[in-house]
Structures are given as structure tokens and as C-alpha cells.
Amino acid sequence: MKKNKKGLIILLLLAIVTIAIGTYVYKEYNRKTINVVEKNTDFTLSSSELIQQFTNKPKYFDSIYHSKILQVTGAVKTIDSDEKGFHTIAIGDSASTTTIRCSLDNLQKITIVDFKNVKTVTIKGIYTGFNADDLGIGSDVILSRCIIIKNNL
């Protein structure tokens, strides 16, 4: 009788674990990507403010901004494109080695020509991390799924 009771408990626990794992897998598989256009901005900053924060307290601000939507305005340093047509805009102060790297959302249709004479830009994106400067070549604040709110000549 005790063996049957133990077996039943083990079977019940196995069923609960299987259902929990199945639910998690189903939700992750059907998860939709975040559309930054439709989301409200959590923090609005200038590029110099954001860079200064990460220069002083990188771990603290990494925890504050983790997965939050930031809107950042700053000077365009570089615009890079890869072979697949994905664009990354680096913004920040030209005197600083730290930059804010903004990977544009693939729904954002731009070309490099669109940014030939742009001096400042306002970008909204999801904060995904901070690459600290270990070699003296500069740190990066990383924003992903970025959209361009405004650009100024």
C-alpha cells in the first residue's frame, strides 16, 4: 500500500513538472518581440548624461536600466551597416571614448544617405547591456531594437 502511495505521489509530481515545463516552452515559443514604437519611454536622457552615469556607477545603472526603454539624444559619431543591411548608429561626445551603440530595428527603413548630414539624433530603444572598457579603447552602452524619433541637421 505504501509503495502505491509513493508511486502515485511521484507520478503526480512528474505530471506537475511536465505541465510547468510545457507551459513555459509554449509561452517562450509564442512570445512576440517588443515593438518599441508602441511602448512608453521609461527614461529620457542626453547621451552625455547616460555616458556620465555609466562612467561613475556602471553596475548600479546597469541594474536600473536593464530591459527598460530609453530615449537618448546625442551627436552622431558613426553609422555602420553590415552585409545583411542592419544598421548601428553610435552616438555620444566626440571627446569621450564611451559611445551609445544603437542597433536599429529591422522595421526602421533607412539608408546611410539619410544620415549623411545629420549632426544630432534622438533614438528610442531597449537597454540591453554595458560593455566596460578593459583595454582603453572605449566602453559601449548597448541599445537594441532602436527607432529614430528625430534627427537634426
C-alpha positions as CSV (number, residue, x, y, z in Angstrom):
1,M,0.0,0.0,0.0
2,K,2.8,2.4,0.9
3,K,4.6,1.6,-2.4
4,N,1.4,2.5,-4.4
5,K,1.1,5.8,-2.5
6,K,4.7,6.7,-3.1
7,G,4.4,5.8,-6.8
8,L,1.2,7.9,-7.1
9,I,3.0,10.9,-5.5
10,I,5.9,10.6,-7.8
11,L,3.6,10.3,-10.8
12,L,1.7,13.4,-9.7
13,L,4.9,15.4,-9.2
14,L,6.1,14.4,-12.6
15,A,2.9,15.5,-14.2
16,I,3.1,18.9,-12.5
17,V,6.7,19.4,-13.6
18,T,5.8,18.3,-17.1
19,I,2.9,20.8,-17.3
20,A,5.0,23.6,-15.9
21,I,7.8,23.0,-18.4
22,G,5.3,22.7,-21.3
23,T,3.6,25.9,-20.3
24,Y,7.0,27.7,-20.2
25,V,8.1,26.4,-23.6
26,Y,4.7,27.3,-25.2
27,K,4.9,30.9,-23.9
28,E,8.5,31.3,-25.0
29,Y,7.9,29.9,-28.4
30,N,4.9,32.1,-29.0
31,R,6.4,35.3,-27.4
32,K,6.1,38.3,-29.6
33,T,9.0,40.8,-30.0
34,I,8.7,44.2,-28.3
35,N,7.5,46.9,-30.6
36,V,9.4,50.0,-29.3
37,V,7.1,52.3,-31.3
38,E,4.1,51.3,-29.2
39,K,5.8,51.3,-25.8
40,N,6.2,54.3,-23.5
41,T,9.7,55.6,-22.7
42,D,10.9,54.7,-19.3
43,F,13.8,57.2,-19.2
44,T,14.7,60.2,-21.4
45,L,18.3,61.3,-21.3
46,S,21.0,63.1,-23.3
47,S,23.9,61.0,-24.5
48,S,26.3,62.8,-22.2
49,E,24.1,62.1,-19.1
50,L,23.9,58.4,-19.9
51,I,27.6,58.1,-20.6
52,Q,28.4,60.0,-17.3
53,Q,26.2,57.7,-15.3
54,F,27.9,54.6,-16.7
55,T,31.3,56.1,-16.2
56,N,30.6,56.7,-12.5
57,K,28.4,53.7,-11.5
58,P,28.2,51.1,-14.2
59,K,26.7,48.3,-12.1
60,Y,24.1,50.5,-10.5
61,F,22.8,51.9,-13.7
62,D,23.0,48.6,-15.5
63,S,20.5,47.2,-12.9
64,I,18.3,50.4,-13.1
65,Y,18.1,50.4,-16.9
66,H,18.0,46.6,-17.6
67,S,15.4,45.9,-20.3
68,K,14.0,49.4,-19.9
69,I,13.1,51.7,-22.9
70,L,15.4,54.7,-23.1
71,Q,15.1,57.7,-25.3
72,V,18.6,59.3,-25.9
73,T,19.6,62.4,-27.8
74,G,23.1,63.0,-28.9
75,A,25.6,63.7,-31.6
76,V,26.1,61.1,-34.3
77,K,29.6,59.6,-34.2
78,T,29.4,56.8,-36.7
79,I,26.9,54.8,-38.7
80,D,27.7,51.2,-39.5
81,S,26.0,48.7,-41.8
82,D,26.6,45.0,-42.1
83,E,26.3,42.8,-45.2
84,K,22.7,42.0,-44.3
85,G,21.6,45.7,-44.2
86,F,21.3,46.0,-40.5
87,H,22.4,49.5,-39.2
88,T,24.1,50.6,-36.0
89,I,24.3,54.2,-35.0
90,A,26.9,55.3,-32.4
91,I,26.0,58.5,-30.6
92,G,27.9,60.4,-27.9
93,D,30.5,63.0,-27.3
94,S,33.4,63.1,-29.7
95,A,35.8,63.7,-26.8
96,S,34.7,60.6,-25.0
97,T,35.8,57.0,-25.8
98,T,32.4,55.7,-24.5
99,T,29.6,55.5,-27.0
100,I,26.0,54.5,-27.1
101,R,25.6,51.9,-29.8
102,C,22.0,51.7,-31.1
103,S,21.1,48.7,-33.3
104,L,18.2,49.9,-35.4
105,D,15.0,47.8,-35.5
106,N,14.8,46.0,-38.9
107,L,11.4,47.7,-39.4
108,Q,13.2,51.0,-39.5
109,K,13.8,51.7,-43.2
110,I,16.9,54.0,-43.5
111,T,19.9,54.2,-45.7
112,I,23.3,55.7,-44.9
113,V,22.4,58.6,-47.3
114,D,19.6,59.6,-44.9
115,F,22.2,60.4,-42.3
116,K,24.9,62.0,-44.4
117,N,24.5,65.5,-42.9
118,V,22.8,64.6,-39.6
119,K,24.5,66.1,-36.6
120,T,22.2,65.0,-33.7
121,V,19.6,62.3,-33.4
122,T,17.0,61.2,-30.8
123,I,16.7,57.4,-30.6
124,K,14.4,55.2,-28.6
125,G,15.5,51.7,-27.8
126,I,15.7,48.9,-25.3
127,Y,18.7,48.9,-23.0
128,T,20.4,45.5,-23.3
129,G,23.8,46.0,-21.7
130,F,27.1,47.8,-21.0
131,N,30.5,46.7,-22.3
132,A,33.1,48.1,-19.9
133,D,36.4,49.4,-21.1
134,D,39.1,46.9,-20.1
135,L,41.7,47.7,-22.8
136,G,41.4,51.5,-23.1
137,I,39.6,51.5,-26.4
138,G,36.2,52.7,-25.0
139,S,33.1,51.4,-23.4
140,D,29.7,50.9,-25.0
141,V,26.2,51.3,-23.8
142,I,24.1,49.0,-25.9
143,L,20.5,49.8,-27.1
144,S,18.6,47.3,-29.3
145,R,15.5,47.5,-31.5
146,C,16.0,51.2,-31.8
147,I,13.8,53.6,-33.7
148,I,14.7,57.1,-34.8
149,I,12.4,59.7,-33.2
150,K,14.0,62.8,-34.6
151,N,17.2,63.8,-36.4
152,N,18.6,67.3,-36.7
153,L,20.9,68.7,-39.4
